[in-house]
């Protein structure tokens, strides 16, 4: 309960980008274009993997779900960020703020598990090529993806059930563009030591263990490639796109959450988080459209089918 001279917080005011007021038109344009590219690129990957038979492989099935996670992450935050630019600040109910933090934890944690599963797929493809089809079947991929969703939801829900019981009294404004964990915990008047420890433990399961697993699998991949006398370059090219994705995701995570920042200013942390929400979902379609031959061939095939269908419709309408 709040003290007598304190007011129970029912709404959270998000101050947004007040320090960049003179650059708001440019920032609004960049965010809008980025969001369009995120939706277009990732939805294109989802569509290609769904309809092109050549892409119905475990690797591209996992890539499809990674694109789904990217679309959900961007959609959960970027439209609200654009709205905040119009009205100078955003207002969310306390429960809305807590719910947004909950989904942020899910959509940020899920890619870590999916990328780890993708590294396991590359490990089997290169280190055990003859047994690849029997070791990672479509049914196993579905179970792994469901397991990733289940695990990240359970871990995030365990934190959610703790911080929803906190008291928020007095101050109700946050110098941020969404309800991030650190700024929200600064507004809590309850003892947050438990949820801080819980967040650290969850981070070990969600970020550290998958990252260690990825490193181990790539050590095995590199040693296997070094022992290959023929086709070494082709073997490495099969995992180059995924390795680039690993560097993009974990490089951004390290930049956001592990590099020191000036504690006297919240802007540094705020704009680092913007890097993860906007740049990371944008990188996935760029990486796979530029570096993956199967995706490029699928795009050409889809364009060919689309052009032929338009030509056929034009001919039919002309004959009528």
C-alpha positions as CSV (number, residue, x, y, z in Angstrom):
1,X,0.0,0.0,0.0
2,X,1.1,3.6,-0.6
3,X,1.8,6.0,2.2
4,X,-0.7,8.7,3.2
5,X,1.2,11.4,1.3
6,X,1.7,9.3,-1.8
7,X,-0.7,8.7,-4.7
8,X,-1.2,5.2,-6.2
9,X,0.0,5.1,-9.7
10,X,-2.7,4.0,-12.2
11,X,-1.1,5.5,-15.4
12,X,2.4,5.6,-16.7
13,X,3.5,8.7,-18.8
14,X,6.2,7.9,-21.4
15,X,8.2,11.0,-22.2
16,X,9.4,9.5,-25.5
17,X,11.9,11.5,-27.6
18,X,11.7,14.9,-26.0
19,X,15.4,15.4,-26.1
20,X,15.3,15.0,-30.0
21,X,12.4,17.4,-30.6
22,X,14.1,19.1,-33.5
23,X,14.8,15.8,-35.2
24,X,11.4,14.3,-34.8
25,X,10.3,14.6,-38.4
26,X,13.5,12.8,-39.6
27,X,13.2,10.2,-36.8
28,X,9.5,9.7,-37.6
29,X,10.4,9.1,-41.3
30,X,13.2,6.7,-40.5
31,X,11.1,4.7,-38.1
32,X,8.2,4.5,-40.6
33,X,10.4,3.3,-43.4
34,X,12.1,0.9,-41.0
35,X,8.8,-0.6,-39.9
36,X,7.6,-0.9,-43.5
37,X,10.9,-2.7,-44.4
38,X,10.6,-5.0,-41.3
39,X,7.0,-6.0,-42.2
40,X,7.7,-6.3,-45.9
41,X,11.0,-8.3,-45.6
42,X,9.9,-10.7,-42.8
43,X,6.5,-11.3,-44.2
44,X,8.1,-12.0,-47.6
45,X,10.3,-14.7,-45.9
46,X,7.3,-16.1,-44.1
47,X,5.4,-16.3,-47.4
48,X,8.3,-17.8,-49.4
49,X,8.9,-20.5,-46.8
50,X,5.2,-21.3,-46.7
51,X,4.5,-21.6,-50.4
52,X,7.8,-22.6,-52.1
53,X,8.5,-26.4,-51.8
54,X,12.3,-26.0,-52.0
55,X,12.3,-24.0,-48.8
56,X,10.4,-26.6,-46.7
57,X,13.5,-27.6,-44.8
58,X,14.2,-27.4,-41.1
59,X,16.5,-24.4,-41.5
60,X,14.0,-22.3,-43.3
61,X,11.1,-23.5,-41.0
62,X,13.1,-22.1,-38.1
63,X,13.9,-18.9,-40.1
64,X,10.1,-18.5,-40.7
65,X,9.5,-18.5,-36.9
66,X,12.4,-16.1,-36.4
67,X,10.7,-13.7,-38.8
68,X,7.4,-14.1,-37.0
69,X,9.1,-13.2,-33.7
70,X,10.7,-10.1,-35.4
71,X,7.3,-9.0,-36.8
72,X,5.7,-9.4,-33.4
73,X,8.5,-7.5,-31.7
74,X,8.4,-4.6,-34.1
75,X,4.6,-4.4,-34.2
76,X,4.4,-4.4,-30.4
77,X,6.5,-1.2,-30.0
78,X,7.1,0.8,-33.2
79,X,3.5,1.9,-33.9
80,X,3.3,3.2,-30.3
81,X,6.6,5.0,-30.7
82,X,5.3,6.8,-33.8
83,X,2.1,7.8,-31.9
84,X,4.2,9.2,-29.1
85,X,6.0,11.5,-31.6
86,X,2.7,13.0,-32.6
87,X,1.3,13.7,-29.1
88,X,4.7,14.5,-27.5
89,X,4.3,11.8,-24.8
90,X,2.5,8.5,-24.4
91,X,0.1,7.4,-21.6
92,X,-0.5,3.8,-20.7
93,X,-2.4,2.3,-17.8
94,X,-0.2,0.6,-15.2
95,X,-1.5,-2.8,-16.3
96,X,-1.0,-1.9,-19.9
97,X,2.6,-1.0,-19.1
98,X,3.2,-4.2,-17.2
99,X,1.7,-6.2,-20.1
100,X,3.9,-4.5,-22.6
101,X,6.9,-5.4,-20.6
102,X,5.7,-9.0,-20.4
103,X,5.5,-9.3,-24.2
104,X,8.8,-7.5,-24.6
105,X,10.4,-10.3,-22.6
106,X,8.8,-13.0,-24.7
107,X,9.6,-11.5,-28.1
108,X,13.2,-10.7,-27.1
109,X,13.8,-14.0,-25.5
110,X,12.3,-16.2,-28.3
111,X,14.9,-15.4,-31.0
112,X,17.7,-16.5,-28.6
113,X,16.2,-20.0,-28.5
114,X,15.4,-20.1,-32.2
115,X,18.9,-19.0,-33.2
116,X,20.3,-21.8,-30.9
117,X,18.1,-24.4,-32.6
118,X,19.2,-23.1,-36.0
119,X,22.9,-23.6,-34.9
120,X,22.0,-27.2,-34.0
121,X,20.5,-27.6,-37.4
122,X,23.8,-26.3,-39.0
123,X,25.8,-28.5,-36.8
124,X,23.9,-31.6,-37.9
125,X,24.1,-30.6,-41.6
126,X,27.8,-30.2,-41.6
127,X,29.1,-32.6,-38.9
128,X,26.6,-35.4,-39.5
129,X,25.4,-35.0,-43.1
130,X,24.6,-38.6,-43.8
131,X,22.3,-38.8,-40.7
132,X,20.9,-35.3,-41.1
133,X,17.5,-36.2,-42.3
134,X,17.0,-38.8,-39.6
135,X,18.3,-36.6,-36.8
136,X,16.2,-33.5,-37.4
137,X,12.8,-34.3,-38.9
138,X,10.0,-31.8,-39.4
139,X,8.2,-33.2,-36.4
140,X,11.3,-32.5,-34.2
141,X,11.5,-29.0,-35.5
142,X,7.9,-28.3,-34.6
143,X,8.5,-29.8,-31.1
144,X,11.6,-27.6,-30.7
145,X,9.8,-24.4,-31.7
146,X,6.9,-25.2,-29.4
147,X,9.4,-25.9,-26.6
148,X,11.1,-22.6,-27.2
149,X,7.8,-20.7,-27.0
150,X,6.8,-22.7,-23.9
151,X,10.1,-22.1,-22.1
152,X,10.3,-18.4,-22.8
153,X,6.6,-17.9,-21.8
154,X,7.2,-19.8,-18.5
155,X,10.3,-17.8,-17.6
156,X,8.7,-14.5,-18.6
157,X,5.5,-15.3,-16.7
158,X,7.5,-16.2,-13.6
159,X,8.8,-12.6,-13.5
160,X,5.5,-11.1,-14.5
161,X,3.7,-12.8,-11.5
162,X,6.3,-11.1,-9.2
163,X,6.3,-7.5,-10.4
164,X,2.6,-7.3,-10.9
165,X,2.4,-7.4,-7.0
166,X,4.7,-4.4,-6.6
167,X,3.4,-1.0,-5.4
168,X,3.9,2.0,-7.6
169,X,3.4,5.2,-5.7
170,X,4.3,8.8,-6.4
171,X,6.1,9.4,-9.7
172,X,4.4,8.1,-12.8
173,X,6.6,9.3,-15.6
174,X,9.3,7.4,-17.5
175,X,11.9,8.9,-19.8
176,X,11.5,6.1,-22.3
177,X,9.4,5.3,-25.4
178,X,8.0,2.0,-23.9
179,X,7.8,0.2,-20.6
180,X,11.3,-1.2,-20.2
181,X,12.3,-3.3,-17.2
182,X,14.9,-1.0,-15.6
183,X,12.9,2.3,-15.8
184,X,9.7,0.6,-14.6
185,X,11.5,-0.9,-11.6
186,X,12.8,2.6,-10.7
187,X,9.2,3.7,-10.2
188,X,8.4,0.7,-7.9
189,X,8.2,1.5,-4.2
190,X,8.4,-2.2,-3.2
191,X,11.5,-4.2,-2.6
192,X,12.6,-5.2,-6.1
193,X,15.7,-7.3,-5.0
194,X,13.8,-10.5,-5.6
195,X,12.8,-9.7,-9.2
196,X,16.3,-8.4,-10.0
197,X,17.7,-11.7,-8.9
198,X,15.0,-13.5,-10.8
199,X,15.7,-11.5,-13.9
200,X,19.3,-12.4,-13.7
201,X,18.6,-16.1,-13.4
202,X,16.1,-15.9,-16.4
203,X,18.7,-14.1,-18.4
204,X,21.1,-17.0,-17.8
205,X,18.6,-19.4,-19.2
206,X,17.4,-17.2,-22.1
207,X,20.6,-15.5,-23.2
208,X,23.7,-17.1,-21.7
209,X,23.0,-20.8,-22.2
210,X,21.8,-20.5,-25.8
211,X,24.8,-18.4,-26.6
212,X,27.2,-20.9,-25.1
213,X,25.4,-23.7,-27.0
214,X,25.9,-21.7,-30.3
215,X,29.6,-21.2,-29.6
216,X,30.1,-24.9,-28.9
217,X,28.2,-26.0,-32.0
218,X,30.3,-23.6,-34.2
219,X,33.5,-24.8,-32.7
220,X,32.5,-28.3,-33.8
221,X,31.5,-26.9,-37.2
222,X,34.8,-25.1,-37.8
223,X,36.9,-28.1,-36.8
224,X,34.8,-30.3,-39.1
225,X,35.2,-27.9,-42.0
226,X,39.0,-27.7,-41.4
227,X,39.2,-31.5,-41.7
228,X,37.3,-31.5,-45.0
229,X,39.6,-31.8,-48.0
230,X,37.0,-31.0,-50.6
231,X,34.2,-28.5,-50.7
232,X,35.3,-26.6,-47.6
233,X,34.1,-23.3,-49.0
234,X,30.7,-24.7,-49.9
235,X,30.3,-26.3,-46.5
236,X,31.0,-23.0,-44.7
237,X,28.7,-21.0,-47.0
238,X,25.8,-23.2,-45.8
239,X,26.1,-21.6,-42.3
240,X,27.3,-18.1,-43.2
241,X,23.9,-16.5,-43.2
242,X,23.1,-18.0,-39.8
243,X,26.5,-17.0,-38.4
244,X,25.8,-13.4,-39.6
245,X,22.4,-13.5,-37.8
246,X,24.1,-14.7,-34.6
247,X,26.5,-11.8,-34.8
248,X,23.7,-9.3,-35.4
249,X,21.4,-10.5,-32.6
250,X,24.0,-11.1,-29.9
251,X,26.1,-8.1,-30.9
252,X,23.0,-5.9,-30.4
253,X,22.2,-7.6,-27.1
254,X,25.7,-7.0,-25.8
255,X,25.6,-3.4,-27.0
256,X,22.3,-2.8,-25.3
257,X,22.6,-4.6,-22.0
258,X,26.3,-5.3,-21.3
259,X,28.2,-2.2,-22.3
260,X,28.6,0.5,-19.6
261,X,26.5,3.6,-19.9
262,X,26.3,7.0,-18.2
263,X,23.9,6.5,-15.3
264,X,23.2,10.2,-15.1
265,X,21.5,10.1,-18.5
266,X,18.7,7.6,-19.5
267,X,19.1,8.6,-23.1
268,X,22.0,6.2,-23.7
269,X,20.1,3.2,-22.5
270,X,16.9,4.3,-24.3
271,X,18.5,4.6,-27.7
272,X,20.4,1.4,-27.3
273,X,17.1,-0.3,-26.8
274,X,15.8,1.4,-29.9
275,X,18.7,-0.3,-31.7
276,X,17.5,-3.8,-30.6
277,X,13.8,-3.1,-31.4
278,X,14.3,-1.6,-34.8
279,X,17.7,-2.7,-36.3
280,X,17.6,-6.3,-35.2
281,X,14.3,-7.2,-36.9
282,X,15.5,-5.3,-40.0
283,X,18.7,-7.3,-40.2
284,X,17.1,-10.7,-40.6
285,X,15.5,-10.3,-44.1
286,X,18.5,-8.3,-45.3
287,X,21.0,-11.0,-44.3
288,X,19.0,-13.8,-45.9
289,X,18.0,-11.9,-49.0
290,X,21.6,-10.9,-49.7
291,X,23.6,-14.0,-48.5
292,X,21.3,-17.0,-49.1
293,X,21.0,-18.4,-52.6
294,X,17.9,-20.4,-51.8
295,X,16.0,-17.3,-50.8
296,X,17.1,-15.4,-53.9
297,X,16.1,-18.3,-56.1
298,X,12.7,-18.5,-54.3
299,X,12.2,-14.8,-54.8
300,X,12.9,-15.2,-58.6
301,X,10.6,-18.1,-58.8
302,X,7.8,-16.3,-57.0
303,X,8.3,-13.2,-59.3
304,X,8.2,-15.5,-62.3
305,X,4.9,-17.1,-61.1
306,X,3.5,-13.7,-60.4
307,X,4.4,-12.3,-63.8
308,X,3.0,-15.3,-65.6
309,X,-0.3,-15.1,-63.7
310,X,-0.7,-11.4,-64.5
311,X,0.1,-12.1,-68.2
312,X,-2.5,-15.0,-68.2
313,X,-5.1,-12.8,-66.7
314,X,-4.4,-10.0,-69.2
315,X,-4.7,-12.5,-72.1
316,X,-8.0,-13.9,-70.7
317,X,-9.5,-10.5,-70.3
318,X,-8.4,-9.5,-73.8
319,X,-10.0,-12.6,-75.3
320,X,-13.3,-11.8,-73.5
